[in-house]
Amino acid sequence: MTVKWSPFLILCAAILWGTTGTAQALAPAAAHPVAIGAARLAVGGGFLAAIVLIAGKFSFRNWPIRSTLLASLCMALYQPLFFTAVSITGVAIGRWSLLEVPLFYRVS
């Protein structure tokens, strides 16, 4: 990947990351937090898989299976927990917890 694309891709990721709570708030009232999280994982995972396949970087050799399974489990648990918390506390608190709390933690 060239250096000139890196800041653009990071900006795109930040924009998408910051809209997850808003997407849930604007979703139909019957949309369950687990369904929203599953849709997020399916779209994001599919997009990343497409990039890896197009770039020709996929290989089963030296693939860290344990790390992949642990990361998958953590991501799968994060989704319903985050979206349930946002549905209970609201978008503003969810956004604050994602953006400001890590900053306060690093400063103190």
Sequence and secondary structure as in RCSB ss.txt:
>XXXX:A:sequence
MTVKWSPFLILCAAILWGTTGTAQALAPAAAHPVAIGAARLAVGGGFLAAIVLIAGKFSFRNWPIRSTLLASLCM
ALYQPLFFTAVSITGVAIGRWSLLEVPLFYRVS
>XXXX:A:secstr
  TTTHHHHHHHHHHHHTTHHHHHHHS TT  HHHHHHHHHHHHHHHHHHHHHHHT   STT  HHHHHHHHHHH
HHHHHHHHHHHHHH HHHHHHHHHHHHHHHHH 
